[in-house]
Amino acid sequence: MNRKQVAYVLGRNAPGIFEIALWMRGFEKLSTATCSATSRSPSPARHYHGDQDEILGPRPRTARPQRDDDLEADDLASQNRCLVNPELYRKLIKPRHTKLFAFIRKHAQVPVKIFYHSCGAIAEILPDLIESGIDILNPVQVSATGMDTRELKRRFGKDLTF
């Protein structure tokens, strides 16, 4: 099943790069491959979807031509920490997020805000997500480690809508 088929089945945008990789490979295999990725690996990022064109494939422009946001989703964290070491996130997933968000903006018919969904304790990688291009974060899972709303607003409020 490709991204467009998943989107059709769910009735919304498809799960993100990390979740698709989890679904396709399973948590244990993906975690093992991620942790063993080294600079000598031919392409450690291939575990996060070998076919970038599948992720960035053409999106229908007629469904909501005037919509000014695009919902992207990846649950990148658990209640206590990121599911991927932040350094590995920066190396393997962030470049794909950056490319995906830029693609969305380039091909939107109107100026678009990236509405990003991730549950869990993602405070450590919020600067990376902002650099990649997200504008809105929902939900803010306040019960997760480091997700105090006042502190998040103080640190990231000028760059991010919660």
Backbone torsions as a table, in degrees:
resi	resn	phi	psi	omega
1	MET	NA	129.1	179.4
2	ASN	-94.2	177.7	-175.8
3	ARG	-58.6	-42.8	-178.9
4	LYS	-65.5	-38.9	178.1
5	GLN	-66.0	-41.6	177.4
6	VAL	-61.6	-43.2	179.4
7	ALA	-60.7	-41.2	-179.7
8	TYR	-65.1	-45.0	-179.0
9	VAL	-63.0	-42.9	-177.3
10	LEU	-80.4	-17.8	-178.6
11	GLY	75.2	18.5	177.9
12	ARG	-154.4	-177.0	176.5
13	ASN	-59.7	151.0	-177.3
14	ALA	-70.2	158.6	171.7
15	PRO	-56.0	160.2	-174.1
16	GLY	-82.4	-173.6	-174.5
17	ILE	-55.9	-46.9	-177.9
18	PHE	-67.9	-45.4	-178.3
19	GLU	-66.5	-38.8	177.8
20	ILE	-61.9	-43.5	178.3
21	ALA	-61.3	-40.2	177.5
22	LEU	-62.7	-45.4	-178.6
23	TRP	-63.9	-41.6	-175.1
24	MET	-75.0	-34.2	-172.4
25	ARG	-112.1	-18.9	-176.0
26	GLY	85.4	150.6	-173.0
27	PHE	-61.8	-45.6	-176.4
28	GLU	-64.4	-48.5	-179.5
29	LYS	-64.2	-41.6	-179.9
30	LEU	-66.3	-42.8	179.8
31	SER	-63.3	-44.0	178.9
32	THR	-61.7	-46.0	-179.8
33	ALA	-64.4	-40.1	-179.8
34	THR	-65.7	-46.5	-177.7
35	CYS	-67.3	-29.2	-179.0
36	SER	-90.7	-2.6	179.5
37	ALA	-64.4	130.3	177.7
38	THR	-129.7	172.9	178.6
39	SER	-65.9	-18.3	178.4
40	ARG	-86.6	-10.7	178.3
41	SER	-62.7	141.3	-178.7
42	PRO	-59.1	-38.7	178.3
43	SER	-165.1	82.4	-179.0
44	PRO	-59.4	-27.0	-179.2
45	ALA	-70.8	-14.4	-179.2
46	ARG	-61.1	-23.5	178.5
47	HIS	-67.5	-17.8	-179.8
48	TYR	-101.2	27.5	171.2
49	HIS	113.3	107.8	-175.7
50	GLY	-66.6	-28.5	-174.2
51	ASP	-109.1	93.4	-178.2
52	GLN	-60.2	-31.9	179.4
53	ASP	-63.7	-30.1	177.5
54	GLU	-64.8	-39.6	179.4
55	ILE	-72.4	-42.8	-175.5
56	LEU	-98.0	18.3	-178.9
57	GLY	-58.7	166.1	-175.9
58	PRO	-60.8	136.5	177.2
59	ARG	-103.8	143.4	178.3
60	PRO	-62.4	132.4	-178.3
61	ARG	-95.6	-10.1	-173.1
62	THR	-94.2	-16.2	-175.0
63	ALA	-62.0	-51.2	-179.9
64	ARG	-140.2	72.3	-172.4
65	PRO	-62.4	-24.4	-177.6
66	GLN	-101.6	4.4	-179.4
67	ARG	-66.2	134.5	-175.6
68	ASP	-108.9	17.3	173.3
69	ASP	-140.9	160.3	177.8
70	ASP	-134.3	121.6	-178.8
71	LEU	-87.9	122.1	173.3
72	GLU	-120.7	147.6	-174.2
73	ALA	-142.7	136.0	171.8
74	ASP	-153.7	123.3	172.7
75	ASP	-85.9	98.6	-172.5
76	LEU	-91.9	-4.1	-173.6
77	ALA	-144.1	159.9	171.4
78	SER	-96.3	-168.7	179.4
79	GLN	-63.5	-28.5	-171.9
80	ASN	-113.5	-20.4	-174.8
81	ARG	-166.3	169.3	175.4
82	CYS	-65.9	146.7	177.8
83	LEU	-75.7	-21.6	176.5
84	VAL	-120.2	135.0	175.9
85	ASN	-50.2	132.0	-177.3
86	PRO	-53.6	-35.7	177.5
87	GLU	-65.8	-40.4	177.1
88	LEU	-69.2	-36.2	174.1
89	TYR	-56.3	-47.9	-177.3
90	ARG	-62.6	-35.5	-177.3
91	LYS	-80.0	-41.5	-169.1
92	LEU	-104.2	-35.9	-172.5
93	ILE	-106.2	-41.0	-177.1
94	LYS	-53.9	-44.0	178.2
95	PRO	-59.5	-34.7	178.3
96	ARG	-73.2	-39.4	174.2
97	HIS	-59.7	-46.6	-179.2
98	THR	-58.2	-45.0	180.0
99	LYS	-66.1	-42.5	179.8
100	LEU	-62.4	-48.2	-177.7
101	PHE	-66.0	-37.7	176.5
102	ALA	-64.7	-40.5	178.2
103	PHE	-61.0	-45.1	-179.6
104	ILE	-59.8	-47.6	-179.5
105	ARG	-63.4	-41.1	-178.4
106	LYS	-63.0	-37.6	-172.9
107	HIS	-100.4	0.7	177.4
108	ALA	-72.6	147.7	179.2
109	GLN	-80.7	-19.0	177.3
110	VAL	-132.1	160.3	175.1
111	PRO	-56.0	134.1	-171.1
112	VAL	-124.5	145.0	172.9
113	LYS	-102.9	138.2	177.8
114	ILE	-88.9	112.6	179.4
115	PHE	-95.6	112.7	-170.9
116	TYR	-112.9	130.9	177.8
117	HIS	-107.7	125.5	167.5
118	SER	-153.1	125.5	174.1
119	CYS	-79.9	165.6	169.6
120	GLY	92.2	-170.2	-173.7
121	ALA	-86.4	79.4	-175.5
122	ILE	-103.9	10.6	-176.1
123	ALA	-54.5	-37.2	-177.1
124	GLU	-64.1	-29.3	-179.0
125	ILE	-106.5	5.7	177.1
126	LEU	-57.3	-41.8	176.6
127	PRO	-57.8	-36.1	179.0
128	ASP	-69.2	-41.5	178.3
129	LEU	-64.6	-38.9	176.6
130	ILE	-63.6	-46.2	177.2
131	GLU	-59.8	-34.8	179.9
132	SER	-71.1	-23.4	174.5
133	GLY	127.5	7.7	178.8
134	ILE	-74.7	149.6	-179.9
135	ASP	-115.9	-29.6	-174.0
136	ILE	-133.0	134.6	175.9
137	LEU	-116.6	127.1	176.2
138	ASN	-152.7	129.0	4.5
139	PRO	-87.8	170.5	165.1
140	VAL	-104.1	106.2	-177.0
141	GLN	-82.0	87.8	-171.4
142	VAL	-64.0	-18.2	178.4
143	SER	-81.1	-9.5	-179.2
144	ALA	-84.6	153.3	179.9
145	THR	-56.2	130.4	175.0
146	GLY	77.3	7.9	-174.6
147	MET	-106.9	38.3	176.0
148	ASP	-68.8	125.9	-173.1
149	THR	-63.0	-39.3	179.4
150	ARG	-64.2	-44.3	-179.7
151	GLU	-66.7	-41.2	177.8
152	LEU	-62.3	-43.3	179.1
153	LYS	-63.3	-41.6	179.3
154	ARG	-63.1	-44.9	-175.6
155	ARG	-78.1	-37.8	-169.2
156	PHE	-124.8	1.0	-173.3
157	GLY	-60.0	-28.1	-179.7
158	LYS	-76.9	-17.4	-176.2
159	ASP	-111.6	-11.8	-168.8
160	LEU	-144.0	139.6	172.3
161	THR	-98.9	133.7	-179.7
162	PHE	-104.7	NA	NA
